Amino acid sequence: MKNTFTEKLNKFLLKDETFILLIMGAAAAIFAGTFMYIKFGTGAFNDVSIVAMLKEGIDGGSYSAAAGFAAGFLIARILEGPLVGILDIGGSLMTGVGIGIPALLLSMNITLPFNNFLFALIAGALIGLVLGLIIIAIRKFVPKGVAVGGTSIMMGAGNSAGRYLGPLIIIAATQYNVYAGLGALIGSAIFYKLEKEITGGAIIGAMILGAIFL
């Protein structure tokens, strides 16, 4: 009996090789987004506060904050992912690959990956390949039955800290444009009333009013 298309697709998606391909694609897109930010001032896949660390390096020449913070996140998430079976895309790829690795490269005056969009895609894909291989290797060699309950605390840390970014986003949006700031404030108030995290409301509100009036 032949397998259906859905069964074949599920079998393909559960392969280790497929995971590595997906990581390569995501890392390539995120790294290319950072290239866009460096060249055109927009496109980075990250929080405002974390991108500000990279911008500080671009403007002032010191990448220590971005490299130290983001690269540390990358290492922690790569070690965590194979143990809990969940890879935190925000910490490992968006922060680590999108901010940490570019900051490290720029601090060493390695600018080739940022010369054009194609180079950025290739560099990101190669980084994703290495990360994917590391994650699969860790997962293969970790003994069965290893206790990893403590990692749940690490996985919740980013979400707990994220709730405090709402006011910072409102301030940043207001500094950028009064309409974006007003949208962020309205969005935050609506999300607060709905008992949701105000960070999401601030971002959505700023985007909506910013798109209308700018």
C-alpha positions as CSV (number, residue, x, y, z in Angstrom):
1,M,0.0,0.0,0.0
2,K,1.4,3.4,-1.1
3,N,1.8,6.2,1.4
4,T,-0.4,9.3,0.9
5,F,1.1,12.7,0.2
6,T,0.5,13.8,3.8
7,E,2.2,10.7,5.2
8,K,5.2,11.3,2.9
9,L,5.3,14.9,3.9
10,N,5.2,14.1,7.6
11,K,8.0,11.5,7.2
12,F,10.1,14.1,5.4
13,L,9.5,16.8,8.0
14,L,10.6,14.5,10.8
15,K,14.0,13.8,9.3
16,D,17.1,15.3,10.9
17,E,18.2,16.6,7.4
18,T,14.9,18.5,7.0
19,F,15.4,20.2,10.4
20,I,18.9,21.3,9.3
21,L,17.4,22.7,6.0
22,L,14.7,24.6,7.9
23,I,17.4,26.1,10.2
24,M,19.5,27.1,7.2
25,G,16.5,28.8,5.5
26,A,15.5,30.7,8.7
27,A,19.1,31.7,9.5
28,A,19.6,32.9,5.9
29,A,16.5,35.1,6.0
30,I,17.4,36.5,9.5
31,F,21.0,37.3,8.6
32,A,19.9,38.9,5.3
33,G,17.4,41.0,7.4
34,T,20.3,42.3,9.4
35,F,22.2,43.1,6.2
36,M,19.1,45.2,5.2
37,Y,19.2,47.0,8.5
38,I,22.9,47.8,8.2
39,K,22.5,49.1,4.7
40,F,19.1,50.7,4.7
41,G,18.1,51.1,8.4
42,T,15.2,48.6,8.4
43,G,14.7,44.9,8.2
44,A,16.2,43.4,11.4
45,F,14.2,40.6,12.9
46,N,14.4,41.5,16.6
47,D,13.3,43.6,19.6
48,V,13.8,47.3,19.5
49,S,16.1,47.2,22.6
50,I,18.3,44.5,21.1
51,V,18.6,46.1,17.7
52,A,19.6,49.3,19.5
53,M,22.7,47.4,20.8
54,L,23.8,46.7,17.2
55,K,23.0,50.3,16.2
56,E,25.2,51.5,19.0
57,G,28.1,49.5,17.5
58,I,27.4,50.7,14.0
59,D,27.3,54.4,15.1
60,G,30.1,54.2,17.8
61,G,32.2,51.3,16.7
62,S,31.9,49.3,19.9
63,Y,30.0,46.0,19.3
64,S,30.8,44.5,22.8
65,A,27.2,44.9,24.1
66,A,25.5,43.3,21.1
67,A,28.1,40.6,20.7
68,G,28.2,39.6,24.4
69,F,24.5,39.7,25.0
70,A,23.3,38.1,21.7
71,A,26.1,35.6,21.4
72,G,25.4,34.5,25.0
73,F,21.8,34.0,24.1
74,L,22.8,31.9,21.1
75,I,25.0,29.5,23.0
76,A,22.4,29.1,25.8
77,R,19.5,28.3,23.3
78,I,21.6,26.0,21.2
79,L,22.5,23.9,24.3
80,E,18.9,24.1,25.6
81,G,17.1,23.1,22.3
82,P,18.3,19.5,22.0
83,L,17.5,18.9,25.7
84,V,13.9,20.1,25.8
85,G,13.1,19.4,22.1
86,I,12.1,23.0,21.5
87,L,14.4,25.5,19.8
88,D,13.7,29.1,20.8
89,I,13.8,30.9,17.5
90,G,13.8,34.3,19.2
91,G,16.9,33.6,21.3
92,S,18.9,31.3,19.0
93,L,18.2,32.7,15.6
94,M,16.7,36.2,15.8
95,T,19.0,37.3,18.6
96,G,22.0,35.1,18.1
97,V,22.2,34.9,14.3
98,G,20.6,38.2,13.6
99,I,22.5,40.4,16.1
100,G,25.2,38.4,17.9
101,I,27.1,36.9,15.0
102,P,26.9,40.1,12.8
103,A,28.3,42.1,15.8
104,L,31.1,39.6,16.3
105,L,32.0,39.7,12.6
106,L,31.9,43.5,12.4
107,S,34.0,43.8,15.6
108,M,36.7,41.9,13.7
109,N,36.3,44.1,10.6
110,I,34.9,41.1,8.6
111,T,32.5,42.9,6.3
112,L,32.3,40.4,3.3
113,P,28.9,38.9,4.4
114,F,27.5,42.5,4.4
115,N,28.7,43.6,1.0
116,N,25.6,42.4,-0.8
117,F,22.3,40.6,-0.3
118,L,23.5,37.3,-1.9
119,F,26.6,37.1,0.4
120,A,24.3,37.7,3.4
121,L,22.0,34.9,2.4
122,I,24.9,32.5,1.8
123,A,26.6,33.4,5.1
124,G,23.3,33.0,7.0
125,A,22.7,29.6,5.4
126,L,26.2,28.4,6.3
127,I,25.7,29.6,9.9
128,G,22.3,27.7,10.0
129,L,24.1,24.6,8.6
130,V,26.6,24.7,11.4
131,L,24.0,25.3,14.1
132,G,21.7,22.6,12.8
133,L,24.6,20.1,12.8
134,I,25.5,21.1,16.4
135,I,21.9,20.7,17.6
136,I,21.5,17.3,16.0
137,A,24.9,16.1,17.3
138,I,24.0,17.2,20.8
139,R,20.6,15.4,20.6
140,K,22.3,12.2,19.3
141,F,24.9,12.1,22.1
142,V,22.9,13.2,25.1
143,P,22.2,10.0,27.2
144,K,18.6,9.0,27.5
145,G,16.9,9.9,30.7
146,V,19.0,13.0,31.4
147,A,16.9,15.4,33.6
148,V,16.3,18.7,31.9
149,G,13.5,20.2,34.1
150,G,15.6,23.2,35.0
151,T,15.5,24.4,31.4
152,S,11.9,25.3,31.7
153,I,13.0,28.3,33.8
154,M,15.3,29.4,31.0
155,M,12.6,29.0,28.4
156,G,10.3,31.3,30.3
157,A,12.8,34.0,31.0
158,G,12.5,35.7,27.7
159,N,8.7,35.9,27.8
160,S,8.8,37.2,31.4
161,A,11.3,39.9,30.6
162,G,9.4,40.8,27.4
163,R,6.4,42.3,29.3
164,Y,8.7,45.2,30.4
165,L,9.5,46.2,26.9
166,G,6.0,47.7,26.3
167,P,6.8,51.2,27.9
168,L,10.1,51.2,26.0
169,I,8.4,50.6,22.7
170,I,5.9,53.4,23.4
171,I,8.8,55.8,24.1
172,A,10.7,54.7,21.1
173,A,7.7,55.0,18.8
174,T,6.9,58.5,20.2
175,Q,10.5,59.6,19.6
176,Y,10.2,58.4,16.0
177,N,6.8,60.0,15.2
178,V,3.9,61.3,17.2
179,Y,1.4,59.2,15.2
180,A,3.4,56.0,15.8
181,G,3.6,56.9,19.5
182,L,-0.1,57.6,19.7
183,G,-0.8,54.2,18.0
184,A,1.5,52.4,20.4
185,L,-0.2,54.0,23.4
186,I,-3.7,53.1,22.1
187,G,-2.7,49.6,21.2
188,S,-1.1,49.1,24.7
189,A,-4.3,50.3,26.4
190,I,-6.5,47.9,24.3
191,F,-4.2,45.0,25.1
192,Y,-4.1,45.9,28.8
193,K,-7.9,45.9,28.8
194,L,-8.0,42.5,27.2
195,E,-5.5,41.2,29.7
196,K,-2.9,40.6,27.1
197,E,0.8,41.6,27.1
198,I,1.0,45.3,26.2
199,T,4.1,44.8,24.1
200,G,2.2,43.3,21.3
201,G,-0.4,46.0,21.4
202,A,2.2,48.7,21.3
203,I,3.9,47.3,18.3
204,I,0.6,46.7,16.4
205,G,-0.8,50.1,17.2
206,A,2.4,51.9,16.2
207,M,2.4,50.0,12.9
208,I,-1.2,50.7,12.1
209,L,-1.2,54.5,12.8
210,G,2.3,54.8,11.4
211,A,1.2,53.2,8.1
212,I,-1.8,55.5,7.9
213,F,-0.3,58.8,8.6
214,L,3.3,58.5,7.5
